[in-house]
Amino acid sequence: MVNSDQTLSFDPIGPDEFEMIGKTFQDEPQKRALSRKSEEAEALAAKLINAYQPGISDDLGLSIVAGLS
């Protein structure tokens, strides 16, 4: 049960944002010669989505996050 004093926020990832995250996801495994179905690629996808949600919302920022893994 949600306390009436708490506000839930849901900001879905839209098609444009999803495309940007997807492009970064496609580029980075190619640079590393990873299979897109590998555990490392799955971890990268989760990392990109987790980085996008709190505010890293541009190609450069996502590329930097991807390069840190």
FIKOLZA-1660 file (N, C-alpha, C; in steps of 0.1 Angstrom, whole numbers, plus 5000, padded with zeros to 4 digits):
% residues 69
   i   px   py   pz ch aa at
   1 5008 4988 5000  A  M  N
   1 5000 5000 5000  A  M CA
   1 5009 5012 5000  A  M  C
   2 5005 5022 4992  A  V  N
   2 5013 5034 4991  A  V CA
   2 5007 5045 5001  A  V  C
   3 5016 5051 5008  A  N  N
   3 5012 5062 5017  A  N CA
   3 5008 5073 5009  A  N  C
   4 4997 5080 5013  A  S  N
   4 4992 5091 5005  A  S CA
   4 5002 5103 5004  A  S  C
   5 5011 5103 5013  A  D  N
   5 5021 5114 5013  A  D CA
   5 5032 5111 5003  A  D  C
   6 5033 5099 4998  A  Q  N
   6 5044 5095 4989  A  Q CA
   6 5038 5097 4974  A  Q  C
   7 5047 5102 4966  A  T  N
   7 5043 5104 4952  A  T CA
   7 5052 5094 4944  A  T  C
   8 5045 5086 4936  A  L  N
   8 5052 5077 4927  A  L CA
   8 5055 5084 4914  A  L  C
   9 5067 5083 4908  A  S  N
   9 5070 5089 4896  A  S CA
   9 5073 5078 4886  A  S  C
  10 5068 5079 4874  A  F  N
  10 5071 5070 4863  A  F CA
  10 5073 5078 4851  A  F  C
  11 5085 5078 4846  A  D  N
  11 5089 5085 4834  A  D CA
  11 5094 5075 4824  A  D  C
  12 5085 5070 4815  A  P  N
  12 5089 5059 4806  A  P CA
  12 5099 5064 4796  A  P  C
  13 5107 5054 4791  A  I  N
  13 5116 5057 4780  A  I CA
  13 5108 5057 4767  A  I  C
  14 5108 5068 4760  A  G  N
  14 5101 5070 4748  A  G CA
  14 5109 5064 4736  A  G  C
  15 5102 5063 4724  A  P  N
  15 5109 5058 4712  A  P CA
  15 5122 5064 4709  A  P  C
  16 5123 5077 4709  A  D  N
  16 5135 5084 4706  A  D CA
  16 5146 5081 4716  A  D  C
  17 5143 5081 4728  A  E  N
  17 5153 5077 4739  A  E CA
  17 5157 5063 4737  A  E  C
  18 5148 5054 4735  A  F  N
  18 5151 5040 4733  A  F CA
  18 5160 5038 4721  A  F  C
  19 5158 5045 4710  A  E  N
  19 5166 5045 4699  A  E CA
  19 5181 5049 4702  A  E  C
  20 5182 5060 4710  A  M  N
  20 5195 5065 4713  A  M CA
  20 5203 5055 4722  A  M  C
  21 5196 5049 4732  A  I  N
  21 5202 5039 4740  A  I CA
  21 5206 5027 4732  A  I  C
  22 5197 5023 4723  A  G  N
  22 5199 5012 4714  A  G CA
  22 5211 5014 4705  A  G  C
  23 5213 5026 4700  A  K  N
  23 5224 5029 4691  A  K CA
  23 5237 5027 4699  A  K  C
  24 5238 5033 4711  A  T  N
  24 5250 5031 4719  A  T CA
  24 5252 5016 4722  A  T  C
  25 5241 5009 4725  A  F  N
  25 5243 4995 4728  A  F CA
  25 5248 4987 4715  A  F  C
  26 5244 4991 4704  A  Q  N
  26 5249 4985 4692  A  Q CA
  26 5263 4988 4689  A  Q  C
  27 5267 5000 4691  A  D  N
  27 5281 5005 4688  A  D CA
  27 5291 4999 4697  A  D  C
  28 5288 4999 4710  A  E  N
  28 5298 4994 4720  A  E CA
  28 5302 4979 4718  A  E  C
  29 5293 4970 4717  A  P  N
  29 5297 4956 4715  A  P CA
  29 5305 4954 4703  A  P  C
  30 5302 4962 4692  A  Q  N
  30 5310 4961 4680  A  Q CA
  30 5324 4965 4682  A  Q  C
  31 5326 4976 4690  A  K  N
  31 5340 4980 4693  A  K CA
  31 5347 4970 4701  A  K  C
  32 5340 4962 4709  A  R  N
  32 5347 4952 4718  A  R CA
  32 5346 4938 4712  A  R  C
  33 5341 4937 4701  A  A  N
  33 5339 4923 4694  A  A CA
  33 5331 4914 4704  A  A  C
  34 5321 4919 4710  A  L  N
  34 5312 4911 4719  A  L CA
  34 5300 4906 4711  A  L  C
  35 5295 4895 4715  A  S  N
  35 5282 4890 4710  A  S CA
  35 5272 4898 4718  A  S  C
  36 5261 4903 4710  A  R  N
  36 5250 4910 4717  A  R CA
  36 5243 4902 4727  A  R  C
  37 5244 4889 4726  A  K  N
  37 5237 4880 4736  A  K CA
  37 5246 4875 4747  A  K  C
  38 5258 4881 4748  A  S  N
  38 5267 4877 4759  A  S CA
  38 5263 4883 4772  A  S  C
  39 5268 4878 4783  A  E  N
  39 5264 4883 4796  A  E CA
  39 5270 4897 4798  A  E  C
  40 5282 4900 4792  A  E  N
  40 5287 4913 4793  A  E CA
  40 5279 4923 4785  A  E  C
  41 5273 4919 4774  A  A  N
  41 5265 4928 4766  A  A CA
  41 5252 4931 4773  A  A  C
  42 5246 4921 4780  A  E  N
  42 5234 4922 4788  A  E CA
  42 5237 4932 4799  A  E  C
  43 5248 4931 4806  A  A  N
  43 5252 4940 4817  A  A CA
  43 5253 4954 4811  A  A  C
  44 5259 4955 4799  A  L  N
  44 5260 4969 4793  A  L CA
  44 5246 4975 4791  A  L  C
  45 5237 4967 4785  A  A  N
  45 5224 4972 4783  A  A CA
  45 5217 4977 4796  A  A  C
  46 5218 4969 4806  A  A  N
  46 5213 4973 4819  A  A CA
  46 5219 4986 4824  A  A  C
  47 5233 4987 4822  A  K  N
  47 5240 4999 4827  A  K CA
  47 5236 5011 4819  A  K  C
  48 5233 5010 4806  A  L  N
  48 5229 5021 4798  A  L CA
  48 5215 5026 4803  A  L  C
  49 5206 5017 4805  A  I  N
  49 5192 5021 4809  A  I CA
  49 5193 5027 4823  A  I  C
  50 5201 5021 4832  A  N  N
  50 5202 5027 4846  A  N CA
  50 5209 5040 4845  A  N  C
  51 5218 5043 4836  A  A  N
  51 5224 5056 4835  A  A CA
  51 5214 5066 4829  A  A  C
  52 5206 5062 4820  A  Y  N
  52 5197 5071 4813  A  Y CA
  52 5186 5076 4823  A  Y  C
  53 5181 5067 4831  A  Q  N
  53 5169 5070 4839  A  Q CA
  53 5172 5082 4849  A  Q  C
  54 5183 5083 4855  A  P  N
  54 5185 5094 4864  A  P CA
  54 5190 5107 4857  A  P  C
  55 5192 5106 4844  A  G  N
  55 5196 5119 4837  A  G CA
  55 5207 5119 4827  A  G  C
  56 5214 5109 4825  A  I  N
  56 5224 5109 4814  A  I CA
  56 5216 5106 4801  A  I  C
  57 5212 5117 4794  A  S  N
  57 5203 5115 4783  A  S CA
  57 5208 5121 4770  A  S  C
  58 5221 5119 4767  A  D  N
  58 5226 5123 4754  A  D CA
  58 5236 5112 4750  A  D  C
  59 5239 5112 4737  A  D  N
  59 5248 5102 4731  A  D CA
  59 5261 5101 4737  A  D  C
  60 5267 5113 4739  A  L  N
  60 5281 5114 4745  A  L CA
  60 5281 5108 4759  A  L  C
  61 5272 5112 4767  A  G  N
  61 5271 5107 4781  A  G CA
  61 5270 5092 4781  A  G  C
  62 5261 5087 4773  A  L  N
  62 5259 5072 4773  A  L CA
  62 5271 5065 4768  A  L  C
  63 5278 5071 4758  A  S  N
  63 5290 5065 4753  A  S CA
  63 5301 5065 4763  A  S  C
  64 5302 5075 4771  A  I  N
  64 5311 5075 4782  A  I CA
  64 5308 5064 4792  A  I  C
  65 5296 5063 4796  A  V  N
  65 5291 5053 4806  A  V CA
  65 5295 5039 4800  A  V  C
  66 5292 5037 4787  A  A  N
  66 5294 5024 4781  A  A CA
  66 5309 5021 4781  A  A  C
  67 5318 5031 4779  A  G  N
  67 5332 5029 4779  A  G CA
  67 5338 5026 4792  A  G  C
  68 5331 5029 4803  A  L  N
  68 5336 5026 4816  A  L CA
  68 5334 5012 4821  A  L  C
  69 5327 5004 4813  A  S  N
  69 5325 4990 4818  A  S CA
  69 5336 4981 4813  A  S  C
% end
